[in-house]
């Protein structure tokens, strides 16, 4: 029961707050399955259900080798909310590869907004971003 799992996981996070989160950035700007259509920097819930994973997010799961075919990728996912991620003491974000260059540029040079949830790392109190030459290739900073 996904709803019960969200409550159970949120209870654990309330009892034992996460100090560190390790993240990547999805090609559509998602972090931890907080796709643009559900991302909310101020959602009071710690754990949520993304009822409809973005097509670009699902396709990335195939491209990354997690699934053989797009039809194998679930349509929904349980995830820690943006609020839950942003309240951690530290966030370490690793974004390698040329496929991520466009979203790294948007994340760092675009406005902070839920249309690109990964921009939220810019308001985190202690976020560290690790990018390589490929993923940073479009930056003008």
C-alpha positions in Angstrom: 0.0 0.0 0.0 1.9 3.1 -1.2 0.0 5.5 1.0 0.8 3.5 4.1 4.4 3.3 3.0 4.6 7.1 2.7 3.3 7.5 6.2 5.7 4.8 7.6 8.7 6.4 5.8 7.7 9.9 6.9 7.4 8.8 10.5 10.9 7.3 10.3 12.2 10.6 8.9 10.5 12.5 11.6 12.1 10.3 14.3 15.5 10.2 12.6 15.9 13.2 10.3 18.2 12.6 7.4 21.5 14.4 7.7 22.8 13.8 4.2 21.1 13.1 0.9 23.0 11.9 -2.2 21.2 13.0 -5.4 21.4 13.1 -9.1 19.5 15.4 -11.5 17.2 13.9 -14.0 17.2 15.0 -17.7 13.9 16.8 -17.1 15.3 18.5 -13.9 13.7 16.1 -11.4 15.4 15.1 -8.2 14.3 12.0 -6.4 11.3 11.6 -8.8 10.0 15.0 -8.0 9.1 15.7 -11.6 8.2 19.3 -12.6 4.5 18.6 -12.6 4.5 17.6 -8.8 7.5 19.5 -7.4 6.6 21.8 -4.5 9.4 23.4 -2.5 7.0 24.1 0.4 5.0 20.8 0.4 4.6 19.9 4.1 4.7 16.2 3.4 8.0 14.4 3.7 7.2 11.5 1.5 4.9 11.6 -1.5 3.7 9.6 -4.4 4.4 10.7 -8.0 1.3 9.2 -9.6 2.5 9.9 -13.1 6.2 9.8 -13.9 7.1 12.2 -16.6 7.8 10.5 -20.0 11.3 12.0 -20.2 12.0 10.7 -16.7 10.8 7.2 -17.6 12.8 7.2 -20.8 15.9 8.2 -18.8 15.5 5.1 -16.7 15.8 3.0 -19.8 18.8 5.0 -21.2 20.5 4.6 -17.8 20.1 0.9 -18.0 17.7 0.5 -15.1 15.0 -1.0 -17.3 15.1 -2.8 -20.7 12.1 -1.0 -22.2 9.9 2.0 -21.5 7.0 -0.4 -20.9 8.9 -1.9 -18.0 9.3 1.4 -16.2 6.7 2.0 -13.5 4.3 4.9 -14.0 4.4 6.0 -10.4 7.0 6.2 -7.6 7.2 6.8 -3.9 9.8 9.6 -3.2 11.0 12.0 -0.5 9.4 15.4 -1.3 11.3 18.5 -2.2 10.6 19.8 1.3 12.1 16.6 2.7 15.2 16.8 0.6 15.7 20.5 1.2 15.5 20.2 5.0 18.5 17.8 5.2 21.7 19.1 6.7 23.7 18.4 3.5 23.0 17.5 -0.1 25.6 16.0 -2.4 24.5 16.2 -6.0 26.5 14.4 -8.7 25.7 15.0 -12.3 28.0 13.4 -14.9 27.7 13.0 -18.6 26.9 15.0 -21.7 23.2 14.0 -21.6 23.0 16.2 -18.5 24.6 19.3 -19.9 21.4 21.1 -20.9 19.8 20.5 -17.5 22.9 21.5 -15.6 22.8 24.8 -17.4 19.1 25.3 -16.6 19.7 24.3 -13.0 22.5 26.8 -12.5 21.7 29.6 -14.8 17.9 29.6 -15.0 15.4 30.9 -12.4 14.7 28.9 -9.2 11.4 27.3 -10.0 9.5 24.1 -9.8 9.5 23.8 -13.6 13.1 22.7 -13.0 13.0 21.1 -9.5 16.7 20.7 -9.3 17.1 24.5 -9.1 15.9 23.9 -5.5 19.5 22.8 -4.6 20.4 26.5 -5.0 18.3 27.3 -1.9 19.7 24.4 0.2 21.8 25.6 3.1 24.7 23.1 2.4 24.4 21.7 -1.1 27.5 20.6 -3.0 27.3 20.0 -6.7 29.8 17.8 -8.5 29.8 18.0 -12.3 32.3 16.9 -14.9 33.6 18.5 -18.2 30.7 16.9 -20.2 27.8 18.0 -17.9 29.3 21.5 -17.5 30.0 21.9 -21.2 27.1 24.4 -21.8 27.7 26.6 -18.8 28.4 30.3 -19.4 29.2 31.1 -15.7 
